[in-house]
């Protein structure tokens, strides 16, 4: 039984397709484990059928802390449910929230009767310090950096802490989770890794400038990065790495050194890269791209965002549509590298013609490079503290005042909350988001999950692709029946409780 019980809530229907290890909890628990505290991690995504029984059993040992890592949107719904359950059974256990949402909105989050503390930013130092303070049965919380708490009916926010984790990979307590229970699109032999934290850019819609103050970027050395990967290969027998940095190519020489060291290792593994910018790819030479092919970089997730230079400027992306097209055509020469483009719409100030430009770009990217994929036409999310949040409020957006309201900001329904959008724009955004999922071949090509429902989705993707491309080509958004069909499918997936087919042994 544990001194510290850490819980990762469900995300939603997306758990069926992508379920990464809870790195936030693993990093946050590292110092506490080193200091001798007993830590237990419960991942609700792995035990949705019986999570209440599992947590109830853990609470019998009266843990000092029950901590949750919480992201904006649907995860808040599950985190609230879990927190209320714990508070009812173990009122003396301190409930602590951490993660992006509590860090960005500490007042709104802590102003709830079922949350006792929250940690802003990196969690390892404050979590261990809080556990030590509670173990000593005192209330000297003032000196714990990054901690927020309630005192005499007031909310206290201690000094900020570093915004990223300084944890040697040898001290990340991977033993606290079953690494066999995680996957990406059905691939279980994939290891998710962060080699750097932060981003030096200041995009007006992004959480990174809020989490990583002063646009700070901190990276592991090439040697440490490769050693971390070697440990994963030896210990977990992985055949693929997913690098989920916010921005991997900030230091191009560092990236090249990592790839050259990997090439010398001659590993039989592949790589996915998140956090790839258009301007970095634009300045990348052929030598670098050939090197990436040589070391089996198979996917790169690229932030293209919009096909309107006006909207790109509003986003402060510091890229142009000409750069996006130039990069797309450059990558055609490297067919082993599959580019996946992230696109965004519903931004305050965006008009229907801007949206149509982005949809036209989506079609052009797929047409010019059959290997490319569109991740999804994502709906804008107004994050408090960002410049676009201020603009959204100026255009009539009503900031949610409760956690329950924030939990309703799901990807496919966010546009319903934005007063600057007309009904015609909302309908267009909805149907084009659905079309973006099916205009390429990613569902059949990428999803390896063996299940009847997924087989039906693959079949639907094959049949619907022709309709999706027709809608995209002519911007047809009337009779959006497939939008409601997909929402029903998402709810069906979310309600599935038996996900054991994901958890088979390697």
N, C-alpha and C positions, 0 to 999 in steps of 0.2 A: 504494500500500500504506500501511498505517496505523501510527501510533504507538500508537493506542488502538483496540482492536476491541471494540465494544459489541454485545451479543446479547440479543434479546428472545425468550424461549422460547415455545413453543406453550402455549396455555391448555387446550385439549382440544376436544371436539366443538363447543363454543360458538364457536370461531373461524370456523365456517362462517356463522354468523348475525351476530355482531358482532365486527368486527376494527378497533379504533381504532388510530391511529398511536401508536407507543411514546413518549408524551409524557415519561415518566420519563427515558428515555434522551436525548431531545432537550434537556430542561432540564439534565440532569446534564452533558452534553457542552458546554454553551454557553461556559463560561469557558475550557475547554481549547481549543476552536476559536478563541476570541478571542486566546488566548495563543500561537497558532501551531502547536499540535499537529495532526497529521493524524488525523482520526477517521473510522472506518468503522462503520456500523450494519448488522448482519445480523439480519433479522427471520425467525426460523424459521417463522413462520406463512406467509410468502410463498415459502419454498423448502424445504418439508418433504421433497420427493423427493431433493434434492441438497444439503442443508445441510452434510453432512460434507465434500463436495468444495469447496464455497464457503469454509468455514472453513479447510480444509487449505490452500487457495490463499492465503488471507490470512495464515496462520501462516508462510508461506515468507519473509515480510518481517520476521519476528521482532518482532512488536509487544511493547511493554513490558507492556501491560495487556490482559487479556480480561475485560470486565465484563459481568455479567448482572443484570437486574432481575427479582426473584423475588417472586411472591405465594404465599400459603399454599394448599395443596391440590395439584391435578394439575400446575400449572406446575413444582413442585419436582422432579417425576419427570423432566421434560425438561431442567431446569437441571442436574441431576446428570449426566444422560447427556452433555450438552454439555461440562460441566466435566471429566469424566473423559476425554473424547475429546481435549480441548485439552491436558490434563496429560500424556497419553501422547505426543503429537506435539511439544509445545513446553514441556518442563518448566521452562524459564527464564522463560516468560511468566507474569506475576503474575495469578492468577485472583481477581477481586474480585466479591463479591456485594453487591447493594444492593436496596432495596425494602422493602415492609412486613414481610415475614416476617423477614429478617435484622435489621431494626430492632427488632422486638418480641422476637426470640429470638437475640441475638447469640452467647451461649455455645453453645447447641445447634447453631447454624449453623456457627460457625467451628471447632468441634471435629470437623473433617473433613479428611482428608489432601489433598483436591483443591481446597480453598479456602485462599487465602493471606491475603486481606484482606476485610473487609466495611465498608461505609459505612452508618452509622446516620443516618437522616433525610435532609435535602436533600443531593444528591450533587455539585452543581456545584463548590463550593469544595474539598472533600476530593479529588475526582477529579483536578482540575487540579494540586493541591498534590502528590498522590502521583505523578503523571506527571513533574512537575518534579524531585522527589526521586530517582526511578528514573533519570531522564535524567542526573542528576549522579552516578549510581553511588554513592550513599551510603545509609545505613540510618537517617537522622535522621527517623523517623516520629513521634516523640513530640509534635511541635507541630502535627500535622495534626488539626484538630477533626473529630469525627464518625467517626474511623477506628478500627477494631479490627484487631488483627493478632496474629501469634504471635511470641514472642521467648523463646528459651531454654526451650522447651516450656511456656510460660505464655501465657495469652490476655490481651492488653493492650487496654484500652478507653480511648481518649483522651477528652477533655472533649466534652460534647455540643455540637451545632451547632444553628443555627436549623432549625426543623422544616419550613420551606417555602422555595421557591426565589424569590429576589429577582432575577429575570431580565427585563429589558425585552423586550417581544415582538419588537422589531427584532433582538434578538440570539439568538433561538431558531433554531437551524440546521435549518430545515425542509428544506433542500437535501440533508440526509443520508439522507432516505428518499424513496421514490416515493409521493407523496401519492395517486396514482391507484390504488394497490393496497389502499386501505382503504375500509371500507364499514360501514354499519349496516343489517342486514336486506336487503342488496342495493343500498341507496342509496349510490352512490359520491360524489355531489356534496354530501356532508355534511362539515362541518368541526367537529372536536371541540376545545373550548376550555375552559380554566379561567380564571375571572375572580376567584376568591378561593380561599384555602387555609384549611383548618381548620374548626372548629365550636366555639362557646362552650358547648355542652351536654355533659352527662356521662352519656350512656347507658351502661348497665352491660354491654352486649354489643358495643359498637362499638370499632373500632380507633382512631378519631379522637382520643379523649383520650390514647391512648398515643403516637401519632405527633406530635400537636400539643400540646406540654406546656402546662400551665396553661390548657387550653381556649382557646387563642389562635385568633383569626380575623384574617386579613389579606386585604385586598381591593384589587384595582386600582380606580382612580378610574373613574367613568362615562366620562370622556373617553378614558382609556387603553383601556378595554374596547371602546368603539365604534371607536376607531382600529385596534385589533387586528382586529376584525371587517372593517373596511373593507379592510385589507391582504389578508385572506383572500379577500374577494370579488374584489379586483383581480388577485390573484396566482393563485388556484386556481379561480376561477369557480364558487364554491359556491352552492348554492341553499337550504342548510339548515345551521343551527348546532345542535350538541349541547353544551349547557353542563353540564359534569360536576362542578360544585362540590360539596363536601360539604354545604354549606348556603348556598343562594343568597340567601335572604330575611332574613338576619340584620339587615341595615340596609334597612328598607323604603323609605326615602327614596332611597337609592342605587339600589335596583332600579327604582323609579319613574323616576328620572332617566335610567337607561340606556334604558328602554323609550321614554321621551319623545324622547330623542335619536335612537333608531332610527326612530321614527315620522316624524321630520323628514327622515330620509334617504330615505324611501320606497323602501327596498330591496324587491325581490321575492324575499324569502327567508322561511323558516319557522324555528321554534325548538323545541327540546326542552330541558326543564329537569330535571336530576337534583338530588337533595338538597333536596326540598321537605317541610317539616314541616306536620303537621296544625294545630298551634297558630298558625303563621304564616298559613295559609289561613283559619283561623277569625277572625283579626283583620283580614283583608284586606277592604277595602270594595269596593263595586260599581264605583267609578271605576277602581280598580286592575285589576280583572278585565276590565272593558271595554277598558282600555288594552292588556292582554295579548292579547285577541282582535284588537284593531286591528293589532297588530304581528305577528300570525300565530304566537303561541305555540300549538303544536299538541299537545304532549305535556308532561305534568308527572308526574314519578315521585315518589310520596308514600309516606313511611314510616308506614304505619298499624300494622304489626307484629302486633297481637293484638286480639281482641275481649273479652278478660278484663281488667277494671280491676285485678285482683290481679296479673296477669302484667305489665301495663303499668307498674304501680308497681315491680315487681321489676326491670323493665328501666330504670327511672328515666327513662321517656319524658316524664313530666310532661304527659300528655294523658289523656283519658278516652274511653270508647266513645261517650258522648253527643256529644263533639266530632267524632269520626270520622263519625258519621251526619249530624250537622249540616253538616259540610263537604261531604259527598257530596251532600246535597240542595241545598246552595248552588250547587255546580258544575253541577247539572242545567240551571240557567238559562243556562249558557254552553256550548252544545253544540260550539262550534268547538274548545274545549279538551278534550282527551282525558286524563282522569286515569288513571294506572296505579298501582295500589296494591301496595306491597310488604308481604307478610305472612310471619310467622316462627313456627315451631313446633319442638317437641322441647327446649324450655328446661327446665333442672333445676327441679323444683318444679311444673311444668305437669302437670295431670292430664287424663284423657280428656275430661272435661266442658269444660275450658278449650279444648282442641283443637276440640271440636265447636262451641263458640261462635265461634271464628275461622272455621271453615268456613261456619257460618250467616251470618256477616258477609260473607264472600266472595260468597255467593249473593245476599244482600240488596243489596250494592253493584251487582252486575251487573243485578239485576232492576229497581232503582230508576233506574239510569242506563245504558241500552243502549250508550252511547258509551264507558263506562269499560272498563278492562282490568285484569286481575290479572297481575302480572308472573310470579309463581310462588309457591307455598307453599314458602318456602325452609326448609331445615333449619338449625337453630342450629349455629354454629361457635364452640367455646370458644377464645377468643383469650387467651393468657397475659397476665397483667397486668390483665385486666378483672375487675370484681367478680363477674360471672357465672362466670368461670373458677374463682374461688375456691370458689363454691357448687358448681360441677360436681365439683371435687375432693373436697369434703366429702361428696358423694353417690356417691363411688366411681369417678369418672372417673380413668383412668390416663393421665397426661400422656405423650405420645410422647417418647421419648428420642433418636430419630434422625430425620434428614431424610426417610429412606425411609418411615418410618411417617407423618409429616406429609403426605407426598405422597398418601396413601390417603384423605384427608379430602375426598372428592368430594361434590358437593351431594346426589346421589341416594342415597348410602350412608352419610352421616355418622351417621344414627340408629343404625346397627349398632354403633357404638362406645360408646353411652351406657348405662351400667348402670341408670340410673333409669327407663328405659323398659321396659315390658312388651312381650312379643311382639305382643299385641293393639294396643298403641299404635304400635309400629313398622309393623305392617301398615296401620294407619289412616293414618299419616303418609305412607307410600309411595304409597298409592292416591290420597289426596287431593292429593298433589303433582302426580301425573299429571292428575287431573281439573282442577286449577287452570290447566293449560296449555290446556284445551279448552272450558271453560265459557263463554268469551266468543268473540269473532270475530277475535281479534288475529292469528292465524296467516294467515288468508286476507287480512285487511285490511292487514297490515304487511309481510309478507315479499315482497320483490320479486325474489328469486333465481330465475332461470330454469334449472331442472335437473329431471330426471326424479324423482330421489329426493325433492326438495322438493315437486314436484307430488303425489307419493303422500302426503306428509305433510299437505298441504292437503286432499286428498280424505279421508284418515283423520280429520282434525280435524272435517270436516263431518259425517261419519258417526258419529263417536264422541261428538260433543258431546251428543247426547241421552242416551247412557249416562252421561257425566260428570255431567250435571245431575241425573240420577236418583240416582247415587251420593251426590252432594253433598246433595241434598234429604233423603234418608233415611239418610244416614251409613252407607252400605253399603260394607264393605271386604273382604268375603269374595271368594275366587277372583280375586285381583289379577293376572290374566294380562297386562293391558295394561302393568303396571309392568315386567314382564320383557321385554315386546315393546319398550317404549320404551328400556330399557337396551341391548338388542341394536341398536336403531336408532342410539343414541348412539355405540356402539362402531363401527358401520359408518361413521358420519360421521367419527369420529376417525381411522379408518384410511385414509380417502380421501387420496390423495397428490396428485391433480391438482385443484388449486383455481384453475386458470388462468382459469376462466370468470368469476371475480371481478375479474380484472386487466385487462379490456379498457379501451381508451382511452375517455375521456369523450366 
